[in-house]
Amino acid sequence: MKNYVVLLLHLILWSGYTLTEWLSKNDQIIYNILMFFVFVYIAVILGNYILKSTKKTLVITLASLLLYSSIHVTLNQF
């Protein structure tokens, strides 16, 4: 159940990243890249706090990032 909670929290976090990326669309690309790494760091810290396992945290973080990016790319096609 903790894995599911972390996955949902990560999807909320990635939604927040999309919102901040949209709000900073006129910024240079380096700032968007740095902002992405800040959100990845927050996701890892959040997952590790709840799961207490680094390996599970990294797997769920990568899975949530892949899931959210596939949804994001799919919605951009329309």
Gaussian input, Z-matrix of N, CA and C with variables (Angstrom, degrees):
# hf/3-21g

backbone

0 1
 N
 C     1     B1
 C     2     B2     1     A1
 N     3     B3     2     A2     1     D1
 C     4     B4     3     A3     2     D2
 C     5     B5     4     A4     3     D3
 N     6     B6     5     A5     4     D4
 C     7     B7     6     A6     5     D5
 C     8     B8     7     A7     6     D6
 N     9     B9     8     A8     7     D7
 C    10    B10     9     A9     8     D8
 C    11    B11    10    A10     9     D9
 N    12    B12    11    A11    10    D10
 C    13    B13    12    A12    11    D11
 C    14    B14    13    A13    12    D12
 N    15    B15    14    A14    13    D13
 C    16    B16    15    A15    14    D14
 C    17    B17    16    A16    15    D15
 N    18    B18    17    A17    16    D16
 C    19    B19    18    A18    17    D17
 C    20    B20    19    A19    18    D18
 N    21    B21    20    A20    19    D19
 C    22    B22    21    A21    20    D20
 C    23    B23    22    A22    21    D21
 N    24    B24    23    A23    22    D22
 C    25    B25    24    A24    23    D23
 C    26    B26    25    A25    24    D24
 N    27    B27    26    A26    25    D25
 C    28    B28    27    A27    26    D26
 C    29    B29    28    A28    27    D27
 N    30    B30    29    A29    28    D28
 C    31    B31    30    A30    29    D29
 C    32    B32    31    A31    30    D30
 N    33    B33    32    A32    31    D31
 C    34    B34    33    A33    32    D32
 C    35    B35    34    A34    33    D33
 N    36    B36    35    A35    34    D34
 C    37    B37    36    A36    35    D35
 C    38    B38    37    A37    36    D36
 N    39    B39    38    A38    37    D37
 C    40    B40    39    A39    38    D38
 C    41    B41    40    A40    39    D39
 N    42    B42    41    A41    40    D40
 C    43    B43    42    A42    41    D41
 C    44    B44    43    A43    42    D42
 N    45    B45    44    A44    43    D43
 C    46    B46    45    A45    44    D44
 C    47    B47    46    A46    45    D45
 N    48    B48    47    A47    46    D46
 C    49    B49    48    A48    47    D47
 C    50    B50    49    A49    48    D48
 N    51    B51    50    A50    49    D49
 C    52    B52    51    A51    50    D50
 C    53    B53    52    A52    51    D51
 N    54    B54    53    A53    52    D52
 C    55    B55    54    A54    53    D53
 C    56    B56    55    A55    54    D54
 N    57    B57    56    A56    55    D55
 C    58    B58    57    A57    56    D56
 C    59    B59    58    A58    57    D57
 N    60    B60    59    A59    58    D58
 C    61    B61    60    A60    59    D59
 C    62    B62    61    A61    60    D60
 N    63    B63    62    A62    61    D61
 C    64    B64    63    A63    62    D62
 C    65    B65    64    A64    63    D63
 N    66    B66    65    A65    64    D64
 C    67    B67    66    A66    65    D65
 C    68    B68    67    A67    66    D66
 N    69    B69    68    A68    67    D67
 C    70    B70    69    A69    68    D68
 C    71    B71    70    A70    69    D69
 N    72    B72    71    A71    70    D70
 C    73    B73    72    A72    71    D71
 C    74    B74    73    A73    72    D72
 N    75    B75    74    A74    73    D73
 C    76    B76    75    A75    74    D74
 C    77    B77    76    A76    75    D75
 N    78    B78    77    A77    76    D76
 C    79    B79    78    A78    77    D77
 C    80    B80    79    A79    78    D78
 N    81    B81    80    A80    79    D79
 C    82    B82    81    A81    80    D80
 C    83    B83    82    A82    81    D81
 N    84    B84    83    A83    82    D82
 C    85    B85    84    A84    83    D83
 C    86    B86    85    A85    84    D84
 N    87    B87    86    A86    85    D85
 C    88    B88    87    A87    86    D86
 C    89    B89    88    A88    87    D87
 N    90    B90    89    A89    88    D88
 C    91    B91    90    A90    89    D89
 C    92    B92    91    A91    90    D90
 N    93    B93    92    A92    91    D91
 C    94    B94    93    A93    92    D92
 C    95    B95    94    A94    93    D93
 N    96    B96    95    A95    94    D94
 C    97    B97    96    A96    95    D95
 C    98    B98    97    A97    96    D96
 N    99    B99    98    A98    97    D97
 C   100   B100    99    A99    98    D98
 C   101   B101   100   A100    99    D99
 N   102   B102   101   A101   100   D100
 C   103   B103   102   A102   101   D101
 C   104   B104   103   A103   102   D102
 N   105   B105   104   A104   103   D103
 C   106   B106   105   A105   104   D104
 C   107   B107   106   A106   105   D105
 N   108   B108   107   A107   106   D106
 C   109   B109   108   A108   107   D107
 C   110   B110   109   A109   108   D108
 N   111   B111   110   A110   109   D109
 C   112   B112   111   A111   110   D110
 C   113   B113   112   A112   111   D111
 N   114   B114   113   A113   112   D112
 C   115   B115   114   A114   113   D113
 C   116   B116   115   A115   114   D114
 N   117   B117   116   A116   115   D115
 C   118   B118   117   A117   116   D116
 C   119   B119   118   A118   117   D117
 N   120   B120   119   A119   118   D118
 C   121   B121   120   A120   119   D119
 C   122   B122   121   A121   120   D120
 N   123   B123   122   A122   121   D121
 C   124   B124   123   A123   122   D122
 C   125   B125   124   A124   123   D123
 N   126   B126   125   A125   124   D124
 C   127   B127   126   A126   125   D125
 C   128   B128   127   A127   126   D126
 N   129   B129   128   A128   127   D127
 C   130   B130   129   A129   128   D128
 C   131   B131   130   A130   129   D129
 N   132   B132   131   A131   130   D130
 C   133   B133   132   A132   131   D131
 C   134   B134   133   A133   132   D132
 N   135   B135   134   A134   133   D133
 C   136   B136   135   A135   134   D134
 C   137   B137   136   A136   135   D135
 N   138   B138   137   A137   136   D136
 C   139   B139   138   A138   137   D137
 C   140   B140   139   A139   138   D138
 N   141   B141   140   A140   139   D139
 C   142   B142   141   A141   140   D140
 C   143   B143   142   A142   141   D141
 N   144   B144   143   A143   142   D142
 C   145   B145   144   A144   143   D143
 C   146   B146   145   A145   144   D144
 N   147   B147   146   A146   145   D145
 C   148   B148   147   A147   146   D146
 C   149   B149   148   A148   147   D147
 N   150   B150   149   A149   148   D148
 C   151   B151   150   A150   149   D149
 C   152   B152   151   A151   150   D150
 N   153   B153   152   A152   151   D151
 C   154   B154   153   A153   152   D152
 C   155   B155   154   A154   153   D153
 N   156   B156   155   A155   154   D154
 C   157   B157   156   A156   155   D155
 C   158   B158   157   A157   156   D156
 N   159   B159   158   A158   157   D157
 C   160   B160   159   A159   158   D158
 C   161   B161   160   A160   159   D159
 N   162   B162   161   A161   160   D160
 C   163   B163   162   A162   161   D161
 C   164   B164   163   A163   162   D162
 N   165   B165   164   A164   163   D163
 C   166   B166   165   A165   164   D164
 C   167   B167   166   A166   165   D165
 N   168   B168   167   A167   166   D166
 C   169   B169   168   A168   167   D167
 C   170   B170   169   A169   168   D168
 N   171   B171   170   A170   169   D169
 C   172   B172   171   A171   170   D170
 C   173   B173   172   A172   171   D171
 N   174   B174   173   A173   172   D172
 C   175   B175   174   A174   173   D173
 C   176   B176   175   A175   174   D174
 N   177   B177   176   A176   175   D175
 C   178   B178   177   A177   176   D176
 C   179   B179   178   A178   177   D177
 N   180   B180   179   A179   178   D178
 C   181   B181   180   A180   179   D179
 C   182   B182   181   A181   180   D180
 N   183   B183   182   A182   181   D181
 C   184   B184   183   A183   182   D182
 C   185   B185   184   A184   183   D183
 N   186   B186   185   A185   184   D184
 C   187   B187   186   A186   185   D185
 C   188   B188   187   A187   186   D186
 N   189   B189   188   A188   187   D187
 C   190   B190   189   A189   188   D188
 C   191   B191   190   A190   189   D189
 N   192   B192   191   A191   190   D190
 C   193   B193   192   A192   191   D191
 C   194   B194   193   A193   192   D192
 N   195   B195   194   A194   193   D193
 C   196   B196   195   A195   194   D194
 C   197   B197   196   A196   195   D195
 N   198   B198   197   A197   196   D196
 C   199   B199   198   A198   197   D197
 C   200   B200   199   A199   198   D198
 N   201   B201   200   A200   199   D199
 C   202   B202   201   A201   200   D200
 C   203   B203   202   A202   201   D201
 N   204   B204   203   A203   202   D202
 C   205   B205   204   A204   203   D203
 C   206   B206   205   A205   204   D204
 N   207   B207   206   A206   205   D205
 C   208   B208   207   A207   206   D206
 C   209   B209   208   A208   207   D207
 N   210   B210   209   A209   208   D208
 C   211   B211   210   A210   209   D209
 C   212   B212   211   A211   210   D210
 N   213   B213   212   A212   211   D211
 C   214   B214   213   A213   212   D212
 C   215   B215   214   A214   213   D213
 N   216   B216   215   A215   214   D214
 C   217   B217   216   A216   215   D215
 C   218   B218   217   A217   216   D216
 N   219   B219   218   A218   217   D217
 C   220   B220   219   A219   218   D218
 C   221   B221   220   A220   219   D219
 N   222   B222   221   A221   220   D220
 C   223   B223   222   A222   221   D221
 C   224   B224   223   A223   222   D222
 N   225   B225   224   A224   223   D223
 C   226   B226   225   A225   224   D224
 C   227   B227   226   A226   225   D225
 N   228   B228   227   A227   226   D226
 C   229   B229   228   A228   227   D227
 C   230   B230   229   A229   228   D228
 N   231   B231   230   A230   229   D229
 C   232   B232   231   A231   230   D230
 C   233   B233   232   A232   231   D231

   B1=1.4390
   B2=1.5271
   B3=1.3343
   B4=1.4653
   B5=1.5280
   B6=1.3297
   B7=1.4631
   B8=1.5249
   B9=1.3114
   B10=1.4600
   B11=1.5254
   B12=1.3200
   B13=1.4719
   B14=1.5230
   B15=1.3147
   B16=1.4646
   B17=1.5249
   B18=1.3210
   B19=1.4620
   B20=1.5278
   B21=1.3139
   B22=1.4670
   B23=1.5239
   B24=1.3185
   B25=1.4620
   B26=1.5274
   B27=1.3203
   B28=1.4611
   B29=1.5296
   B30=1.3236
   B31=1.4660
   B32=1.5268
   B33=1.3252
   B34=1.4688
   B35=1.5198
   B36=1.3236
   B37=1.4639
   B38=1.5284
   B39=1.3334
   B40=1.4699
   B41=1.5229
   B42=1.3121
   B43=1.4636
   B44=1.5254
   B45=1.3198
   B46=1.4641
   B47=1.5164
   B48=1.3326
   B49=1.4638
   B50=1.5289
   B51=1.3361
   B52=1.4576
   B53=1.5242
   B54=1.3145
   B55=1.4606
   B56=1.5261
   B57=1.3223
   B58=1.4647
   B59=1.5235
   B60=1.3241
   B61=1.4690
   B62=1.5289
   B63=1.3206
   B64=1.4617
   B65=1.5270
   B66=1.3333
   B67=1.4576
   B68=1.5283
   B69=1.3279
   B70=1.4628
   B71=1.5267
   B72=1.3140
   B73=1.4700
   B74=1.5233
   B75=1.3322
   B76=1.4575
   B77=1.5245
   B78=1.3275
   B79=1.4601
   B80=1.5237
   B81=1.3279
   B82=1.4597
   B83=1.5223
   B84=1.3150
   B85=1.4661
   B86=1.5309
   B87=1.3198
   B88=1.4675
   B89=1.5227
   B90=1.3320
   B91=1.4632
   B92=1.5286
   B93=1.3100
   B94=1.4635
   B95=1.5275
   B96=1.3227
   B97=1.4610
   B98=1.5190
   B99=1.3270
   B100=1.4615
   B101=1.5243
   B102=1.3179
   B103=1.4547
   B104=1.5337
   B105=1.3308
   B106=1.4597
   B107=1.5197
   B108=1.3279
   B109=1.4577
   B110=1.5243
   B111=1.3133
   B112=1.4698
   B113=1.5269
   B114=1.3294
   B115=1.4619
   B116=1.5255
   B117=1.3149
   B118=1.4746
   B119=1.5287
   B120=1.3236
   B121=1.4687
   B122=1.5240
   B123=1.3263
   B124=1.4644
   B125=1.5285
   B126=1.3190
   B127=1.4733
   B128=1.5259
   B129=1.3097
   B130=1.4643
   B131=1.5324
   B132=1.3137
   B133=1.4665
   B134=1.5274
   B135=1.3271
   B136=1.4621
   B137=1.5292
   B138=1.3188
   B139=1.4568
   B140=1.5173
   B141=1.3153
   B142=1.4617
   B143=1.5257
   B144=1.3220
   B145=1.4603
   B146=1.5302
   B147=1.3149
   B148=1.4610
   B149=1.5318
   B150=1.3209
   B151=1.4643
   B152=1.5281
   B153=1.3009
   B154=1.4699
   B155=1.5277
   B156=1.3364
   B157=1.4592
   B158=1.5236
   B159=1.3107
   B160=1.4557
   B161=1.5222
   B162=1.3243
   B163=1.4624
   B164=1.5271
   B165=1.3279
   B166=1.4596
   B167=1.5205
   B168=1.3228
   B169=1.4709
   B170=1.5170
   B171=1.3131
   B172=1.4642
   B173=1.5220
   B174=1.3313
   B175=1.4619
   B176=1.5268
   B177=1.3209
   B178=1.4610
   B179=1.5279
   B180=1.3313
   B181=1.4638
   B182=1.5233
   B183=1.3063
   B184=1.4622
   B185=1.5244
   B186=1.3262
   B187=1.4662
   B188=1.5238
   B189=1.3252
   B190=1.4625
   B191=1.5205
   B192=1.3142
   B193=1.4680
   B194=1.5230
   B195=1.3147
   B196=1.4657
   B197=1.5230
   B198=1.3205
   B199=1.4586
   B200=1.5228
   B201=1.3112
   B202=1.4631
   B203=1.5269
   B204=1.3254
   B205=1.4624
   B206=1.5252
   B207=1.3290
   B208=1.4683
   B209=1.5332
   B210=1.3231
   B211=1.4645
   B212=1.5142
   B213=1.3228
   B214=1.4720
   B215=1.5287
   B216=1.3269
   B217=1.4604
   B218=1.5230
   B219=1.3290
   B220=1.4581
   B221=1.5296
   B222=1.3150
   B223=1.4648
   B224=1.5323
   B225=1.3270
   B226=1.4691
   B227=1.5257
   B228=1.3268
   B229=1.4562
   B230=1.5255
   B231=1.3283
   B232=1.4587
   B233=1.4486
   A1=110.99
   A2=116.43
   A3=119.72
   A4=111.00
   A5=115.94
   A6=119.57
   A7=110.76
   A8=115.92
   A9=121.04
   A10=111.21
   A11=116.99
   A12=121.16
   A13=110.58
   A14=116.70
   A15=120.70
   A16=110.37
   A17=117.23
   A18=120.65
   A19=110.75
   A20=117.50
   A21=120.53
   A22=111.81
   A23=117.11
   A24=119.75
   A25=111.67
   A26=116.28
   A27=119.98
   A28=111.08
   A29=116.56
   A30=118.76
   A31=110.94
   A32=117.14
   A33=120.25
   A34=109.91
   A35=116.46
   A36=120.80
   A37=111.36
   A38=117.42
   A39=120.12
   A40=110.42
   A41=117.37
   A42=119.91
   A43=110.37
   A44=115.99
   A45=120.22
   A46=111.73
   A47=116.11
   A48=119.71
   A49=110.83
   A50=116.71
   A51=120.21
   A52=110.91
   A53=116.67
   A54=120.62
   A55=111.18
   A56=117.81
   A57=119.85
   A58=111.37
   A59=116.91
   A60=120.11
   A61=110.21
   A62=116.28
   A63=120.89
   A64=110.65
   A65=117.18
   A66=120.52
   A67=112.86
   A68=116.78
   A69=120.39
   A70=111.07
   A71=117.09
   A72=120.24
   A73=112.99
   A74=118.14
   A75=120.59
   A76=112.96
   A77=117.29
   A78=120.65
   A79=110.76
   A80=114.55
   A81=119.19
   A82=109.78
   A83=116.65
   A84=122.88
   A85=111.53
   A86=118.29
   A87=120.75
   A88=110.79
   A89=117.24
   A90=120.20
   A91=111.24
   A92=116.88
   A93=119.67
   A94=111.32
   A95=116.89
   A96=120.63
   A97=110.44
   A98=117.02
   A99=120.02
   A100=111.32
   A101=116.58
   A102=120.64
   A103=110.25
   A104=117.28
   A105=120.90
   A106=110.84
   A107=117.38
   A108=120.04
   A109=111.86
   A110=117.54
   A111=120.34
   A112=109.80
   A113=117.19
   A114=120.02
   A115=111.58
   A116=118.54
   A117=120.72
   A118=109.72
   A119=115.98
   A120=120.20
   A121=110.93
   A122=116.90
   A123=120.88
   A124=110.23
   A125=117.40
   A126=120.97
   A127=111.04
   A128=116.99
   A129=120.46
   A130=110.44
   A131=116.84
   A132=120.15
   A133=110.56
   A134=116.73
   A135=121.33
   A136=111.26
   A137=116.84
   A138=120.80
   A139=112.79
   A140=116.39
   A141=120.52
   A142=110.85
   A143=117.32
   A144=121.07
   A145=111.17
   A146=116.35
   A147=120.27
   A148=111.67
   A149=117.15
   A150=120.78
   A151=114.29
   A152=117.38
   A153=122.72
   A154=112.59
   A155=115.59
   A156=120.91
   A157=108.40
   A158=115.91
   A159=120.41
   A160=111.86
   A161=116.87
   A162=120.57
   A163=111.25
   A164=117.60
   A165=120.75
   A166=110.93
   A167=115.34
   A168=119.47
   A169=111.11
   A170=117.13
   A171=120.26
   A172=111.85
   A173=117.31
   A174=120.72
   A175=110.34
   A176=117.06
   A177=120.33
   A178=110.97
   A179=117.34
   A180=120.04
   A181=110.88
   A182=117.22
   A183=120.00
   A184=111.69
   A185=116.57
   A186=120.10
   A187=111.02
   A188=116.98
   A189=119.46
   A190=111.00
   A191=116.67
   A192=120.01
   A193=110.69
   A194=117.76
   A195=120.79
   A196=111.69
   A197=116.44
   A198=120.50
   A199=110.93
   A200=116.35
   A201=119.38
   A202=111.85
   A203=117.17
   A204=118.60
   A205=111.23
   A206=117.80
   A207=119.05
   A208=110.93
   A209=117.26
   A210=120.24
   A211=110.42
   A212=116.51
   A213=121.66
   A214=111.96
   A215=116.86
   A216=121.52
   A217=110.05
   A218=116.67
   A219=120.48
   A220=111.19
   A221=116.81
   A222=119.50
   A223=112.80
   A224=116.84
   A225=120.00
   A226=111.93
   A227=117.35
   A228=120.96
   A229=112.07
   A230=115.41
   A231=120.41
   A232=110.84
   D1=-33.97
   D2=179.07
   D3=-64.02
   D4=-35.89
   D5=179.27
   D6=-61.75
   D7=-42.38
   D8=179.40
   D9=-64.64
   D10=-41.62
   D11=178.40
   D12=-62.68
   D13=-43.32
   D14=179.01
   D15=-64.65
   D16=-41.19
   D17=178.12
   D18=-61.04
   D19=-44.25
   D20=178.45
   D21=-65.29
   D22=-41.06
   D23=177.93
   D24=-64.99
   D25=-36.44
   D26=177.10
   D27=-66.14
   D28=-40.85
   D29=178.30
   D30=-64.32
   D31=-36.60
   D32=174.43
   D33=-64.54
   D34=-41.01
   D35=179.33
   D36=-64.50
   D37=-41.41
   D38=178.68
   D39=-67.19
   D40=-32.03
   D41=175.02
   D42=-64.97
   D43=-39.21
   D44=175.35
   D45=-63.73
   D46=-37.51
   D47=176.43
   D48=-62.89
   D49=-42.63
   D50=179.17
   D51=-62.41
   D52=-39.97
   D53=177.81
   D54=-63.52
   D55=-46.08
   D56=179.68
   D57=-67.93
   D58=-33.71
   D59=176.57
   D60=-65.61
   D61=-40.24
   D62=178.59
   D63=-66.32
   D64=-39.43
   D65=179.69
   D66=-70.11
   D67=-24.21
   D68=-179.30
   D69=-110.85
   D70=39.36
   D71=-176.22
   D72=-67.92
   D73=-18.48
   D74=179.87
   D75=-93.14
   D76=-0.90
   D77=178.93
   D78=-75.61
   D79=164.07
   D80=176.23
   D81=-70.02
   D82=156.59
   D83=-175.49
   D84=-63.99
   D85=-31.61
   D86=-179.03
   D87=-63.60
   D88=-34.53
   D89=179.07
   D90=-71.19
   D91=-34.86
   D92=175.93
   D93=-68.10
   D94=-36.74
   D95=177.54
   D96=-66.81
   D97=-44.02
   D98=177.82
   D99=-63.73
   D100=-38.68
   D101=178.05
   D102=-64.12
   D103=-38.41
   D104=177.01
   D105=-60.50
   D106=-44.72
   D107=-179.91
   D108=-66.98
   D109=-31.96
   D110=175.39
   D111=-64.86
   D112=-42.91
   D113=178.63
   D114=-67.84
   D115=-35.95
   D116=175.79
   D117=-64.03
   D118=-41.60
   D119=178.45
   D120=-62.08
   D121=-44.13
   D122=178.32
   D123=-62.84
   D124=-39.97
   D125=179.01
   D126=-63.53
   D127=-42.55
   D128=-179.79
   D129=-66.74
   D130=-43.76
   D131=179.45
   D132=-63.02
   D133=-43.90
   D134=179.29
   D135=-62.67
   D136=-46.33
   D137=179.45
   D138=-64.64
   D139=-40.41
   D140=-179.87
   D141=-68.87
   D142=-33.02
   D143=178.18
   D144=-65.60
   D145=-38.97
   D146=-177.62
   D147=-83.06
   D148=-44.69
   D149=-173.78
   D150=-84.67
   D151=-28.20
   D152=-177.08
   D153=61.32
   D154=28.17
   D155=178.81
   D156=-144.16
   D157=118.95
   D158=-177.10
   D159=-66.61
   D160=-40.68
   D161=-178.20
   D162=-64.73
   D163=-47.05
   D164=178.11
   D165=-63.31
   D166=-38.18
   D167=179.80
   D168=-61.62
   D169=-46.92
   D170=-179.27
   D171=-65.13
   D172=-39.17
   D173=179.57
   D174=-65.64
   D175=-45.89
   D176=-179.03
   D177=-68.92
   D178=-36.44
   D179=177.51
   D180=-63.54
   D181=-44.95
   D182=178.23
   D183=-66.60
   D184=-39.08
   D185=178.47
   D186=-64.75
   D187=-42.97
   D188=-179.93
   D189=-68.25
   D190=-36.32
   D191=177.74
   D192=-66.28
   D193=-42.10
   D194=177.32
   D195=-66.02
   D196=-41.55
   D197=178.45
   D198=-63.09
   D199=-47.47
   D200=-177.99
   D201=-68.26
   D202=-38.86
   D203=179.48
   D204=-68.39
   D205=-34.42
   D206=176.77
   D207=-67.99
   D208=-38.44
   D209=175.13
   D210=-64.81
   D211=-42.81
   D212=-179.58
   D213=-62.43
   D214=-43.93
   D215=-179.97
   D216=-67.93
   D217=-40.66
   D218=179.65
   D219=-63.45
   D220=-43.17
   D221=179.69
   D222=-69.38
   D223=-27.67
   D224=177.20
   D225=-72.12
   D226=-19.10
   D227=178.78
   D228=-71.00
   D229=-24.94
   D230=-178.12
   D231=-93.40

